[in-house]
């Protein structure tokens, strides 16, 4: 099969690799029809995080089940499925409490499992991981584009909102105008927030945030952004969603949140250790910090239900679509902020 691989910073290639095969009775093989490039993929693309040269990339697969192991009961060949970015067993202590990203038997889409930006993947623990799309929608391209973000960014934005304690009537600030931040706006609106202040630096993305439900936008940076957020929310919002991962974004969240408020953070914190966080500021203002890597499998069914009934549609975050041959161009477009999120179709007939 063909799959995208990391050759080094700024260098994504497409190579022939062994097609994954069933190795355990709990495995399933999925023919990937839709996948995506994630903002977190840019960390290794830019050389900001370590990754082995020659390793397959991608972690947001959706496709058709081709083969299942003898113990798999939740899906069958021919089923349309989507898969969270983390493989989980669904049975251990942490999966049972909805913390699938801490699964005792967890796995990833890389290595011998094929990589999510390739033609096929092996899902270990298929029953605990794969989410079946109802047959009625299995070939509806518009619906599939709306469901694909549930593999990562929509579930991650939702985790930020849940971690921040967003509920009906809340006033919320969402820090970040990338795909996760935009999905965070959708999530806050879905949970009933009355006011949603979207904070970012790109006019087109802030316009999309307004379409998604933001009631105000802030394009200033640093202290100016904090002052503007406080001004709009009469002293700071009780709920702040940090959807970037940079120390500057986290400190904006800390400085802007209302005393006694809650920050829900989901941005991958690369480099934060070196730049420092205002922990004393959180301590002094009794600010709660909650969140982490999003257990998107825990949210998949409830979010899918809303997508299927037409009340949730994150598809507009996909501003570009490429085939596997052009995946390197997709990385470039995201790296240079020419695209919010790139959808990838590994098969030409998908």
C-alpha positions in Angstrom: 0.0 0.0 0.0 1.0 3.7 -0.2 1.3 5.8 2.8 2.6 9.3 3.8 5.9 9.2 5.8 8.1 11.7 7.6 11.5 12.0 6.1 12.7 14.9 8.1 11.7 18.5 9.0 9.7 20.0 6.1 9.8 16.7 4.2 6.7 14.5 3.9 6.9 11.8 1.3 4.7 9.0 0.0 6.1 5.5 -0.1 5.1 1.9 -0.7 4.9 0.1 2.6 3.6 -3.3 3.8 -0.1 -3.4 4.0 -1.2 -4.2 7.6 -2.6 -7.6 8.3 -4.7 -9.2 11.0 -2.3 -10.2 13.8 -4.7 -10.7 16.7 -8.4 -11.8 17.0 -9.3 -8.3 18.2 -7.8 -6.6 15.1 -9.6 -5.0 12.1 -8.2 -3.8 8.8 -9.7 -0.5 7.5 -9.5 0.8 3.9 -9.0 4.6 4.6 -11.2 6.8 2.5 -10.9 10.0 4.4 -8.2 11.3 6.8 -6.7 14.7 7.7 -3.6 16.6 8.6 -3.6 17.8 12.2 -2.1 20.9 13.7 -0.2 18.6 16.0 1.5 17.0 12.9 3.1 20.4 12.3 5.3 20.0 15.5 7.4 17.2 13.9 7.1 18.7 10.5 8.7 21.9 11.8 11.3 19.9 13.8 9.9 21.1 17.1 9.3 17.5 18.3 11.2 14.3 17.7 10.1 11.7 15.2 12.0 8.9 13.5 12.7 9.5 9.8 10.8 7.0 7.6 7.9 6.6 10.0 4.3 6.7 8.8 2.2 9.7 9.8 -1.4 10.5 10.5 -3.9 9.7 13.2 -7.5 10.6 11.9 -8.7 7.7 9.8 -12.2 7.1 8.4 -13.0 4.3 6.0 -14.5 0.9 5.2 -13.8 -2.2 7.3 -12.2 -4.8 5.0 -11.4 -7.7 7.4 -11.9 -8.4 11.1 -10.4 -10.8 13.6 -12.4 -13.7 15.1 -13.2 -11.9 18.3 -14.5 -8.6 16.8 -18.2 -8.2 17.2 -19.0 -4.4 16.9 -18.1 -4.0 13.2 -18.0 -6.2 10.1 -16.5 -6.1 6.7 -18.3 -3.4 4.6 -19.1 -1.2 7.6 -18.2 2.5 7.4 -16.2 3.5 10.5 -14.4 6.5 11.9 -11.6 6.1 14.4 -10.3 8.4 17.2 -6.7 9.5 17.2 -5.9 7.0 20.0 -6.6 3.3 19.9 -8.2 2.0 23.1 -9.5 -1.3 24.4 -12.8 0.0 25.9 -12.6 -2.4 28.8 -9.8 -1.3 31.2 -10.3 0.9 34.3 -9.6 4.1 32.4 -11.7 3.4 29.3 -14.6 2.5 31.6 -14.4 6.0 33.2 -14.2 7.7 29.8 -10.4 8.4 29.9 -9.6 6.4 26.8 -6.3 8.2 26.1 -5.0 6.6 29.3 -6.0 3.1 28.2 -3.9 0.4 29.8 -3.8 -1.4 26.4 -3.6 1.7 24.2 -2.0 1.8 20.8 -1.3 4.3 18.0 -1.9 4.4 14.3 1.8 4.6 13.5 4.4 1.9 13.1 3.2 -1.5 11.7 -0.5 -0.3 12.1 0.0 1.7 8.9 -0.2 5.4 9.8 -3.5 7.3 9.5 -2.4 9.1 6.3 -2.2 5.9 4.2 -4.4 3.6 2.2 -5.0 1.1 5.0 -4.7 0.8 8.8 -4.9 -1.9 11.3 -7.0 -1.1 14.3 -5.9 -3.2 17.3 -8.8 -3.4 19.8 -11.3 -2.7 17.1 -14.3 -3.2 19.4 -13.1 -0.5 21.8 -11.9 1.9 19.1 -13.9 1.9 15.9 -17.1 3.9 15.7 -19.6 2.6 13.2 -21.4 5.1 10.9 -25.1 4.1 10.3 -25.6 2.6 6.9 -28.0 5.4 5.9 -25.1 7.8 6.0 -22.2 5.5 5.0 -21.9 7.0 1.5 -23.2 10.5 2.0 -20.1 12.6 1.3 -21.4 15.7 3.0 -22.1 13.8 6.2 -18.8 12.1 6.1 -16.9 15.4 5.9 -18.9 16.5 8.9 -18.1 13.3 10.8 -14.4 13.2 10.1 -13.5 16.0 12.7 -14.9 13.6 15.4 -11.7 11.6 15.0 -9.8 14.5 16.7 -10.5 18.2 16.6 -14.2 18.3 17.3 -13.8 15.9 20.2 -10.8 17.9 21.4 -12.7 21.2 21.2 -15.6 19.6 23.1 -13.1 18.3 25.8 -11.9 21.9 26.2 -15.5 23.1 26.8 -16.3 20.3 29.2 -13.1 20.7 31.1 -13.8 24.5 31.4 -17.2 23.7 32.9 -19.2 25.4 30.1 -22.9 25.1 30.5 -26.1 26.9 29.5 -25.7 30.7 30.0 -21.9 30.6 30.4 -19.6 33.4 29.2 -16.6 31.8 27.5 -13.3 32.9 25.9 -11.8 30.5 23.4 -8.1 31.0 22.9 -6.9 30.0 19.4 -8.4 30.2 15.9 -7.1 26.9 14.6 -9.3 23.9 13.9 -9.5 22.9 17.6 -10.3 26.5 18.7 -13.0 26.8 16.0 -14.5 23.4 17.0 -14.3 24.7 20.6 -16.6 27.5 19.6 -19.0 25.0 18.2 -18.8 23.0 21.4 -19.4 26.0 23.6 -22.4 26.9 21.6 -23.7 23.3 21.7 -23.4 23.3 25.5 -25.5 26.5 25.6 -22.9 29.2 26.2 -24.6 32.7 26.1 -21.5 34.6 25.1 -18.5 33.2 23.3 -15.4 35.4 22.7 -13.1 33.9 20.1 -9.5 35.0 20.3 -7.1 34.7 17.3 -5.0 36.5 14.8 -6.5 35.6 11.4 -9.4 37.5 10.0 -10.8 34.7 7.9 -10.7 32.3 10.9 -12.4 34.7 13.2 -15.1 35.2 10.6 -15.7 31.4 10.6 -15.7 31.5 14.4 -18.6 34.0 14.2 -20.4 31.7 11.8 -19.9 28.9 14.3 -21.4 30.9 17.1 -18.9 33.4 18.5 -20.6 36.5 19.8 -17.4 38.6 19.8 -13.9 38.2 18.5 -10.6 39.5 19.7 -7.6 39.9 17.3 -5.2 41.7 19.6 -2.1 39.9 21.0 -0.6 39.7 24.5 -1.7 42.2 27.1 -3.9 44.0 24.6 -5.8 40.8 24.1 -6.2 40.2 27.8 -7.5 43.8 28.3 -9.9 43.4 25.5 -11.3 40.1 26.8 -11.7 41.6 30.2 -13.4 44.6 28.8 -15.9 42.5 26.8 -16.7 40.2 29.7 -16.7 42.9 32.5 -13.7 41.6 34.3 -13.0 38.3 32.7 -14.9 35.1 31.7 -15.6 32.4 34.2 -14.7 29.8 31.5 -11.6 29.9 29.3 -10.7 27.3 26.7 -7.0 27.1 25.8 -6.8 25.5 22.3 -3.3 26.3 21.2 -0.6 24.7 23.4 1.8 27.6 23.5 2.9 29.2 26.7 1.7 32.6 25.4 -1.8 31.2 24.9 -1.9 29.6 28.3 -0.7 32.8 30.0 -3.4 34.7 28.1 -5.9 32.3 29.5 -4.5 32.7 33.0 -4.5 36.5 32.8 -7.9 36.8 31.3 -10.0 34.3 33.4 -12.2 35.6 36.1 -11.0 35.0 39.7 -12.5 31.6 40.7 -12.9 30.6 37.1 -11.9 27.5 35.2 -9.5 27.0 32.3 -10.0 24.0 30.1 -6.8 23.2 28.2 -6.3 20.9 25.3 -3.5 22.4 23.3 -0.5 20.1 23.0 2.0 21.9 25.3 5.2 21.6 23.2 7.8 24.1 24.5 5.8 25.3 27.5 8.3 23.9 30.0 11.0 26.3 28.6 8.8 29.4 28.5 7.2 29.2 31.9 3.6 29.5 33.1 2.1 31.9 35.7 1.2 29.2 38.2 1.4 31.7 41.0 -1.2 33.8 39.2 -3.6 30.8 39.1 -2.9 30.1 42.8 -3.5 33.7 43.8 -6.9 33.9 41.9 -8.1 30.4 42.8 -8.2 29.5 39.2 -9.0 25.8 38.3 -7.0 24.2 35.5 -8.5 21.1 33.9 -8.1 19.2 30.7 -5.3 17.4 28.8 -5.2 15.1 25.9 -8.8 14.6 24.8 -10.5 11.2 25.2 -12.4 11.7 22.0 -13.7 8.1 21.9 -15.8 9.0 25.0 -17.6 11.8 23.1 -17.9 10.1 19.7 -21.5 8.8 19.9 -23.1 11.9 21.3 -21.3 14.2 18.9 -22.2 11.9 16.0 -25.8 12.0 16.9 -25.9 15.8 16.6 -24.0 15.7 13.3 -26.5 13.2 11.9 -29.5 15.2 13.0 -28.0 18.3 11.5 -27.4 20.4 14.6 -23.6 20.2 14.5 -21.4 20.7 11.4 -17.7 21.2 11.8 -17.0 20.5 8.1 -16.1 24.1 7.2 -12.8 23.7 9.1 -11.7 21.7 6.0 -10.6 24.5 3.7 -8.5 22.3 1.4 -8.8 18.7 0.1 -5.9 16.8 -1.4 -5.1 13.3 -2.6 -2.3 11.2 -1.2 0.1 12.3 -3.9 -0.3 15.9 -2.7 -0.1 15.3 1.0 3.2 17.2 1.2 1.4 20.3 -0.3 -1.2 19.9 2.4 1.4 20.1 5.1 2.9 23.2 3.5 -0.5 24.9 3.3 -1.2 24.3 6.9 2.3 25.2 8.0 2.0 28.5 6.1 -1.5 29.2 7.4 -3.0 28.9 3.9 -5.4 26.3 5.1 -7.2 25.8 8.5 -7.3 22.0 8.1 -6.6 19.8 5.1 -8.7 16.7 4.3 -6.8 13.9 2.6 -8.3 11.2 0.4 -5.8 8.4 0.1 -7.7 6.6 -2.6 -8.5 8.3 -5.9 -11.9 6.8 -6.1 -12.9 7.8 -2.5 
